[in-house]
Amino acid sequence: MAFKKLYVSEFEKVRPILTQTKLVFPFYNTHSLAQKNMFYAIYKQDCWAIEIQKQVVFFSMKLSERQMKITNILCSEPSQISWYAILQKIECFARSYFTSTIHLTFSAQGPLFEWLLANNYQPDKQGLTKKLCYNTALVLSGGGARGAYQIGAWRALKRLNISFSMITSTSVGALNAGLIMMDDENMARRIWYKISTEQILAFPKAADDNHSFKQLRQQLRSLGLSAVKDKGVSTLPLQHLLQQNLDAKTLLASSIKLYICTTRLRGLKEKVVAVKPTTDAWKWLTASAAFFPAMQPMNIKGEDYIDGGYRNDFPLDVALLKGAKECICIDAQGPGIRKKNIATENIPTITLRSPWSLGSFLIFDSHRSKINEQLGYLETMKYFHFYTGFWYTFTTEVDWQTEWQAFIVTH
């Protein structure tokens, strides 16, 4: 299911198709008027297209304060597709932006009106409105030292009042899941802003910092020597960090369900743990992040467990298995196995992933963590149309394209 936003540069490409489309619902009195307004929506960057049952469907929408207003729907052959199929896809699109309501700007009568009522649309002064319900999973990948990106993205979700009922996580995502369950963004940012490799792993410090390539190489050499000597670097510093910052009572009292992926060392078998029933959460969090052989396994009840990324670095499948109806995936781009061909048809799934490099995944650096945390925040806000831009970030109030074009002309 791929929704495509249309731009002015694609006018000539879509014109032959769009001029043959017809109204699906009575947004306008004539097909030609609806087509004219859809072209205008492309100009305003409010037009999207999707293929449903081999038919091209165009729709225009306005998104404001988590309310989505659908202003037009056109289809290449309306008789070949049902009302339900079209609205199901558009509602899926609305849920991918976590809107509280979806509003159709037309009035209906007869069978169409009765059908919309049966599908939970209620009439109002401006058309028909449906309230949307959610059962959302936050999916946190591995990524090691890049994990601050996930905290920044979570901070943006909090600002947007987007909540979730479960977290599925692996590796550093599991550590961040524990911090998120505490619901204290200042604490989470403070930890990542001050974090260093020696706070996570116990090995001889080879350099005062790792801002230069030479110093980074020294730390990696020191880490490697320690890992060979001790069959993995001790994770005691990480365990202490978690014990000091995770409150078991808060974790167990949370209404959010937490699932952690780890790997049983014997047989390299994936294990998914529901953390809430247990009070030793910090052990499973440490196990999920134990990047063996660089880090020592975590022994729990006589079994050794290592990094969850060995079997599942991106636990979207776990979220779907546990009944999620929407998924917000925050990808810190860690190494590991990523399962393919996960069916997400009609399950809104958004993946927040930076186009920028997030740095080393094994060397923790507070300066890099600050950058990654900010990237996570800004790029999440851009997805939800609070900011704009791709590589860089601009406020939506500034017509930066016009100003940039003027700059090019004058220079």
N, C-alpha and C positions, 0 to 999 in steps of 0.2 A: 504494500500500500504506500504509494509515493505521491504526496501532494507537491505540486510545483507552483511556485510563485511566478507570475508573469510580469515582464518589464517592457517598457516602451521599445527597446531594441528588438523585441520579438513580435512587434505589430504585424509585419508583412508575413511572418511565418505562420501566425495563428489566424490571420484574416480569412483565408479560404475556408477554414473549419468553422470559425465563429459566425460567419455570415450565413451558414447553413443550419445553425442551431435554433432551437425553439424553447419557449418557456416551459418549465416543468410545473411551477406553481404561479398563481396570479399576482406576481410582483408588479407587472405593468399590463396596460391594456392591449398592447400589440407586441409581436415578436421583434419587429424592427426597432421599436423604442427600447426594448430590453437589450438588444444587441448594441445599440448606440451607447447605452449606459454602461454596458460591460466593457466596451472599448475605453470609455472614460475611466472606469475602475482600474484598467491596466495602466493608464497614464498616472493615476494616483497611487499606484502600487498597492491596490486593494483587491486584486484579482488572483485567484488560484485555479488550478486545473487538476483533474484526476481522471484516470480511466477506470470505469466501473462496468463490469460485464461487457467489455470491448466497446463501450460507449464513452466518448469524451464529455466530461461534465465540467462546466465553468461555474464558479460562484464568486461573488464579491462579498466582502465582510468588513466590518469595523470592530476593532478591539479596544475597549476602554474600561479600565478599572475592573478587569476580570469579567467583563460582560461582553459577549460576542453578538453582534447584530449582523444577520445575514440579509443583504439587500437585493440579491438577484441570483437566480440559478437558471442556467441554460444547458441543454443537452443536445448532442448531435442527433439522437433519435429517441425521444421520450417514450414512444410506444414500446420500446424494447427493454425498458427498465422500470422497476417498481418505485413507488414513492418511498417505501421502506428502505430499499437498497441505497437510495440517494441520501436520505436523511440519516441513515445509520453511519455512512461514511463522514458526512459533515459533522455529525455529533462527535464522532471519533476525533475529527480534526479539532473541534472545540475543546474536547477533553485533553488534547495534547498541549493546550495552553492553560489548562486548569481553570477554565472560566466557571463562574458560579451559575450563570444562566446563558441560554442561547435564545435569541429573539428573531423571529421571522417577521419582516415588515410588510405583511399583507393580511387582509381579512378573507376569511373563507366561509363558504356556505355548503349546504348539502352533504354528500358523502365525504368530500375532502375534510370538511369541518368535523364531522363525526369521527373520521379516522384520526385526525390530529388530537382530538380530545382523548381518544382511546390510547394514544401514545404519549399522554401526559403533557400535552401542550394546552395552555390555558389562555383564553382571549383576554386582551387588554385594549387600551385606547389606541395603541400604535401597531397592533398585530396580534401575534401569539408568542408566548414565552414558556420555556421549559426549564425547570431547575435541574441541575446535574448533580449526581451523587458520585462519590469517589471511594475507592479502596486502593490506595496508592502505595507502591513500594519504592523505597530509596535504595538503589543498587550502587554499591561502592566497590570499585575494582582495587586491585593491587597497584603499587606504584612506588613503594619505599619512600625515599626522601622527597618524592614529588607530592606526597599526600596532602600538603597544605592547600593545594588546589581544591580539594574536596571540602575543606572547612570554609573557604571563601564562597564556594557555590552554595553550601548549606546556609551561610549567612545571608546570601541573596534570597534564598527561598523563604527564610524567616521574615525578611523585610517585605516580601510579596504575600505573606500570610498563606503560603502553600504548605500544607501539612501532609503527613504520610502515616500509614498505620503499621508499616513494617519496614525493617532494614535487612537487606541481604548483603553480606560483606565478605571480603577475603583480604588477607595480608594487611597492608597498612590501612585498607578500607575498614577492616575489623577494629583496628585501634581508633580510627576516627568515629566509627559507629559508637564505641563506648563513650567518647567525648560528646557526641551528639545526644546520646541518651541522657547525659547530665544536663542538657539544655542550657549550657552556660557558654555563650559564644566568646565572652571576654576571656574565660579560662582557656578555651580551646586555642584562641589566637595567641594568648600569652605563651602557652606551651610551645606552639610551633615557631613563634617569633624568637624564642630563646633556645630552641633545640639545637643540639650538636651531636656529632656521631658518638662521642664518648658517653653521652647521656642515654644512648640506645644500646651500644655495644661496649664490652669491656676489652680493650686492646690498647697497647702502648701508643700514646699520642705522638705521631711523627712530626707534626707541624702545629704551629699556633693557630693557623687557619688554613683554608684550602681554596683561597681565591685565585691563586696562580696555578698553572698547570704543573709546575714542579712540586708545589706543596701538595696538590691533589694526588700526584703520583706517589709521593712519600706516604701519604695516608693509606692509599690502596695497597702499597707494598707491606706496610705494617699490619694492615688488616689481614692480608693473605698469609703472612708468616704466623700470626696468632691463630688463624683458622687451622693451618696445617699442624701446628704444635699441639693445640688443645682439642682437635677433632671438631672444630667449630668454635666460634667466639661466644663467650658466655652472654646470655641474655638477662643476667641479673639486673643490670641498670634499667633495662626496659621493664622488667617486672616491678622494680621499685617505683618507677615513674607511674605505672598504671595503678599500683596499690595506693599511692599517695593522692591520686587525682580522681579515682573512680569510687563513688560511694555506693556500696552494695544496696542499701535501702532505696536510694533514688532509682537505681537501675531496676530493681524488682518492682517498684511502685509504678513505673512508667506503663502507659497503655500501649506503647509501641512494641511490637514483637521484633526480637532481634535474632537473626540467624547468621551463624559464622561458619565459613568454609575453612576446613583445615585438611591436612593429608596425613593419614596414618603411615608412618615410615615403613612398617612391615607390609610389603605388597604395594606400597604407594597407592593406597585406596582413599578416595575422597570420603570425607566425613562432614556432614552438615549438622551443626549443633544449635538447638534452640536454647538460648542463654537464660531466659527468664526463670526456668525451673531450678537453676543452679545458683549457688552463692559464690562459687569460685570462678566467676566470669573472667577475671584477669588472667587465669591460666589458659583458657581457650583463646583469649585475645592474643596472648604471647605466642601460643602454638601456631595460630594462623599466620603470624608475622615472622616465624622462625625460618629465615632463608637459608636452609641447609644446602651445602656443607659450610657456608660462610658463618652460619649461626648454629649453635647447638640445638638439638631437638628439645621439645618440652615433654616431660614425662607426666602423664595423667593416668592414674589408676593402672599403672603397670605397662602402659603403652606409650611409645614415643610418637609425637606428632610434629609435623613441620609445616612450612608455608603452604597455605591453601592454593596459591598460584600454581603449584605443581600439577594440580588436577583441574582447577577452575579459577582462573584469574578474573573472570567477569561473570558473577553469579546471577545473570538475568534469568536463567532457567530455574533457579531456586525460587525466585520471586513468583514466576508464573505457576510453579508447582504448588506454592503456598496460597494461591488464589488471588494474586494481585490483578487488578483490572486496569491499572495504569502504572507505568514504570518511569522513574527519573533515574537515569544512569549517569553517574559522575565518574568519568574515566581519567584516572591519574596515569594511564599509559605505562603500566608495569609489565615486566616480562612474565611469561607463563602460558599455560594452555587456555585458549578461548574456544568454547564449544561453538560449532557451526550449525546452521540450519535450525535455529530456534524459532518456532512458529509464534509470531506476534500479530497475526491477522486480527483486526478489530481490537487490538490492545494498544492504546496510545503509548508509544515508547520513544522518549526523547533521550538523546545522548549528548551530554555536555563534555566536550573535549577541546582542548586548546590547540590552535594551529601553531602556536609558539612551542619551542623546545622548553621542557620543564626542568632540564638539567639532569645531573646524575641521580640514579635511583638508590644508590647505596651509601653515598656520602651526604650526611645531613648538615645543612648549612643554614644558619638563621637568616642571612641576607637573601639567599635564594628562596627560602620559605616565605618571606614577606612578599616577594614578587609573585610567587605562585598563588598565594592566598588572594592577592589583589586580582590576578588574572581570573581565578575562579569566580570571584564576586562579579566582576565587570562582564565577563562572558555569559554568565547566567542572566544578568540583567538585560543583556543585549538580546538573548533568545526571547525573552518575554516583552520585547519592544520598549523597554524603559530607556535603553540607549540604542545607538545604531553604530554601524561600522563592522569591518571584518577583522583586519589586523589591529586596527586602532579603534578607540572608543570615542564616540561623539554623543552629545546630548541631542535628543530629538527636537528640542526647541530651536536649534541652530541649523539653518539651511547651509550646511557645510559644503554641499555639492556646488551651489551657486558661487559661494565665496572661493572655493578651490578653482573653479573654472575662470573666475575673474582674475585670480592670482596667476594662472597659466597665461592668460591673454596679455597681462601687463608685464610679464617677465619673459 
